[in-house]
Amino acid sequence: MRVFEDTYRHKGMRKQLVDSIKTKGITDERVLQAMLHIPRHFFMDSAFDKIAYEDRAFPIAENQTISQPYTVAYQTQLLELKPFEKVLEIGTGSAYQACVLAEMGAQVFSIERQKNLFDHNKAFPFLKRYPNIKFFYGDGYEGLPTFAPFDKVIVTAAAPYVPPKLIEQLKTGGKMVIPVGDSKVQRMLRITKQQGNAVEEEEFDNFSFVPMVGGRNS
Ligand code: SAH
């Protein structure tokens, strides 16, 4: 069984990573503090231990990725999270992003379509620290109608369009942060829901995510 250790060396590398993200323009202290607390190297294969604190994405199982730390910080900052808010995350992946949200005091509902990744997270001991995250195996295009409405929605896979059901499941005044585009490049959007299902849309930088795919994968 894998032993998870967070040594002084890891903590030092993590501090440097967080400092570099700050230099790249992330100003929300709560985001930076959360990232300072979470041992990112726990979320990837031990083969990546020495490079886990580089600011880049890494492969995890099922051809998926753990997002680049800067991207995690960027999306989280755009969410303007307040403690105890209900957040729906699409694309659990490694569960790193879910932990950042949980560390900031959110109540997190995270959906993953890959059964293996979902099962892996059920057996991942570190996640026991966050009883405020609930994991679901399902299709993010459907959202989680049973638990709606949400204060915030964060999509961590490349969406070809803004899924209408996710807008429906936002509270009025709620916000969704979602990368929208083709398979190569996506524009980060922040959607704020108005009365009814009308939305206000803001555009931010370009990113490159793995695709948001419809349906579940056993
Ligand atoms: N938030 C993750 C990033 C994972 S990459 C992290 O912190 O590591 C994106 C993830 O979205 C992949 O695991 C992929 O399987 C998942 N995904 C893609 N389409 C999906 C969908 N329709 N519903 C739920 N998850 C989806």
Residues whose N, C-alpha, C, O or C-beta is under 5 A from the ligand:
A	BS01	SAH	Q64 T65 I66 S67 I90 G91 T92 G93 S94 A95 Y96 Q97 I111 E112 R113 Q114 G138 D139 G140 Y141 T156 A157 P211 M212 V213 G214 G215
